Amino acid sequence: MRSTALLLVCSLALAGCETKGRKVQRLQEQYNAEYTAYSKNCLDDETAGSSRMLTGKKLTDEEIAALEAKKKERDARCKPQADQLADLQRQIISAQQ
Protein backbone atom coordinates (compact mmCIF):
# COMPACT_ATOMS: atom_id res chain seq x y z
CA MET A 1 0.00 0.00 0.00
CA ARG A 2 2.77 2.41 0.95
CA SER A 3 4.74 1.65 -2.18
CA THR A 4 1.63 2.25 -4.30
CA ALA A 5 1.09 5.64 -2.67
CA LEU A 6 4.76 6.52 -3.12
CA LEU A 7 4.63 5.47 -6.77
CA LEU A 8 1.52 7.61 -7.28
CA VAL A 9 3.17 10.65 -5.71
CA CYS A 10 6.31 10.17 -7.82
CA SER A 11 4.24 9.77 -10.97
CA LEU A 12 2.36 12.98 -10.27
CA ALA A 13 5.61 14.83 -9.62
CA LEU A 14 7.09 13.58 -12.89
CA ALA A 15 3.95 14.51 -14.79
CA GLY A 16 4.24 18.03 -13.37
CA CYS A 17 7.84 18.27 -14.55
CA GLU A 18 6.89 17.20 -18.06
CA THR A 19 4.14 19.82 -18.14
CA LYS A 20 6.59 22.44 -16.92
CA GLY A 21 9.09 21.43 -19.59
CA ARG A 22 6.46 21.55 -22.31
CA LYS A 23 5.32 24.98 -21.13
CA VAL A 24 8.87 26.32 -21.29
CA GLN A 25 9.32 24.82 -24.75
CA ARG A 26 6.03 26.31 -25.99
CA LEU A 27 6.93 29.76 -24.62
CA GLN A 28 10.43 29.54 -26.13
CA GLU A 29 9.00 28.60 -29.54
CA GLN A 30 6.55 31.52 -29.33
CA TYR A 31 9.36 33.89 -28.35
CA ASN A 32 11.57 32.70 -31.23
CA ALA A 33 8.77 33.16 -33.76
CA GLU A 34 7.88 36.64 -32.50
CA TYR A 35 11.52 37.72 -32.24
CA THR A 36 12.14 36.81 -35.88
CA ALA A 37 9.36 39.17 -36.98
CA TYR A 38 10.50 41.83 -34.50
CA SER A 39 14.10 41.72 -35.71
CA LYS A 40 13.05 42.08 -39.34
CA ASN A 41 10.71 45.01 -38.64
CA CYS A 42 12.35 46.79 -35.74
CA LEU A 43 16.10 46.32 -35.66
CA ASP A 44 17.82 48.73 -37.97
CA ASP A 45 21.61 48.85 -38.24
CA GLU A 46 21.45 52.26 -39.87
CA THR A 47 19.92 53.96 -36.83
CA ALA A 48 21.67 51.83 -34.23
CA GLY A 49 24.82 53.94 -34.41
CA SER A 50 27.23 51.05 -33.98
CA SER A 51 28.23 50.90 -37.64
CA ARG A 52 28.99 54.64 -37.66
CA MET A 53 31.12 54.28 -34.55
CA LEU A 54 33.10 51.42 -36.08
CA THR A 55 33.73 53.20 -39.37
CA GLY A 56 34.33 56.61 -37.83
CA LYS A 57 31.87 58.18 -40.26
CA LYS A 58 30.98 61.78 -39.37
CA LEU A 59 27.41 62.94 -39.88
CA THR A 60 26.02 66.42 -40.31
CA ASP A 61 23.55 67.79 -37.80
CA GLU A 62 20.75 67.32 -40.35
CA GLU A 63 21.68 63.66 -40.90
CA ILE A 64 21.78 63.05 -37.16
CA ALA A 65 18.37 64.71 -36.72
CA ALA A 66 16.88 62.60 -39.53
CA LEU A 67 18.27 59.40 -38.02
CA GLU A 68 16.97 60.35 -34.56
CA ALA A 69 13.50 61.03 -35.97
CA LYS A 70 13.54 57.70 -37.76
CA LYS A 71 14.64 55.95 -34.57
CA LYS A 72 11.88 57.59 -32.50
CA GLU A 73 9.25 56.58 -35.06
CA ARG A 74 10.53 53.01 -35.13
CA ASP A 75 10.70 52.81 -31.33
CA ALA A 76 7.10 54.01 -31.02
CA ARG A 77 5.92 51.58 -33.69
CA CYS A 78 7.83 48.64 -32.21
CA LYS A 79 7.15 49.24 -28.49
CA PRO A 80 4.17 46.82 -28.33
CA GLN A 81 6.27 44.06 -29.88
CA ALA A 82 9.19 44.78 -27.56
CA ASP A 83 6.88 44.72 -24.54
CA GLN A 84 5.39 41.39 -25.69
CA LEU A 85 8.87 39.89 -26.06
CA ALA A 86 9.85 41.13 -22.60
CA ASP A 87 6.69 39.57 -21.16
CA LEU A 88 7.47 36.26 -22.85
CA GLN A 89 10.99 36.37 -21.40
CA ARG A 90 9.55 36.88 -17.91
CA GLN A 91 7.13 33.97 -18.44
CA ILE A 92 9.95 31.71 -19.62
CA ILE A 93 12.11 32.54 -16.61
CA SER A 94 9.16 32.05 -14.27
CA ALA A 95 8.28 28.68 -15.85
CA GLN A 96 11.89 27.48 -15.53
CA GLN A 97 11.99 28.03 -11.78
WOLINSUL-V163151 format. One record per residue. N is the residue number from 1. PHI is phi as a letter, one per 40 degrees, with the letter a starting at -180 (NA if undefined). OMEGA is omega in degrees with one decimal (* if undefined). NEAR is the number of other C-alpha atoms within 12 Angstrom. Layout:
[[N & PHI & OMEGA & NEAR] [N & PHI & OMEGA & NEAR]]
//
This chain:
[[1 & NA & 179.5 & 7] [2 & c & -178.3 & 8] [3 & c & 177.0 & 10] [4 & c & 179.1 & 10] [5 & c & 179.0 & 11] [6 & c & 178.0 & 12] [7 & c & 178.8 & 13] [8 & c & 179.2 & 14] [9 & c & 178.9 & 14] [10 & c & 178.9 & 14] [11 & c & 178.3 & 15] [12 & c & 179.1 & 14] [13 & c & 178.5 & 14] [14 & c & 177.7 & 14] [15 & c & 176.6 & 14] [16 & c & 178.2 & 15] [17 & c & 178.7 & 17] [18 & c & 179.1 & 16] [19 & c & 178.6 & 16] [20 & c & 179.3 & 21] [21 & c & 178.7 & 20] [22 & c & 179.3 & 17] [23 & c & 178.7 & 22] [24 & c & 179.9 & 24] [25 & c & 179.1 & 20] [26 & c & 179.0 & 18] [27 & c & 179.9 & 28] [28 & c & 177.9 & 24] [29 & c & 178.2 & 18] [30 & c & 178.8 & 21] [31 & c & -178.5 & 27] [32 & c & 179.9 & 18] [33 & c & -179.1 & 17] [34 & c & -179.9 & 26] [35 & c & 178.4 & 25] [36 & d & 178.5 & 17] [37 & c & 179.7 & 17] [38 & c & -177.1 & 25] [39 & c & 178.5 & 19] [40 & c & -174.3 & 15] [41 & c & -167.8 & 18] [42 & b & 179.2 & 27] [43 & c & -174.0 & 23] [44 & b & 179.9 & 21] [45 & c & -176.1 & 18] [46 & c & -178.7 & 20] [47 & c & -179.3 & 24] [48 & c & 178.0 & 20] [49 & g & -176.5 & 20] [50 & c & -179.5 & 13] [51 & c & 178.4 & 14] [52 & c & -179.9 & 16] [53 & c & -178.7 & 14] [54 & c & -178.4 & 11] [55 & c & -178.2 & 10] [56 & g & -178.5 & 10] [57 & c & 177.7 & 14] [58 & c & 179.0 & 14] [59 & b & 174.5 & 16] [60 & c & 178.2 & 10] [61 & c & 179.5 & 10] [62 & c & 178.5 & 11] [63 & c & 178.3 & 15] [64 & c & 179.2 & 19] [65 & c & 178.9 & 14] [66 & c & 178.0 & 16] [67 & c & 178.4 & 22] [68 & c & 178.1 & 19] [69 & c & 178.4 & 15] [70 & c & 178.8 & 21] [71 & c & 179.3 & 23] [72 & c & 178.7 & 18] [73 & c & 179.8 & 16] [74 & c & 179.2 & 25] [75 & c & 178.8 & 22] [76 & c & -179.4 & 15] [77 & c & -173.4 & 17] [78 & c & -177.4 & 24] [79 & d & 179.1 & 19] [80 & c & 178.0 & 16] [81 & c & 179.1 & 26] [82 & c & 177.6 & 25] [83 & c & 178.6 & 19] [84 & c & 178.2 & 19] [85 & c & 178.0 & 27] [86 & c & 177.7 & 19] [87 & c & 177.8 & 19] [88 & c & 177.0 & 27] [89 & c & 178.5 & 23] [90 & c & 179.3 & 18] [91 & c & 179.0 & 22] [92 & c & 179.7 & 25] [93 & c & 178.8 & 18] [94 & c & -178.4 & 15] [95 & c & -179.7 & 22] [96 & c & -175.3 & 19] [97 & c & * & 12]]
//
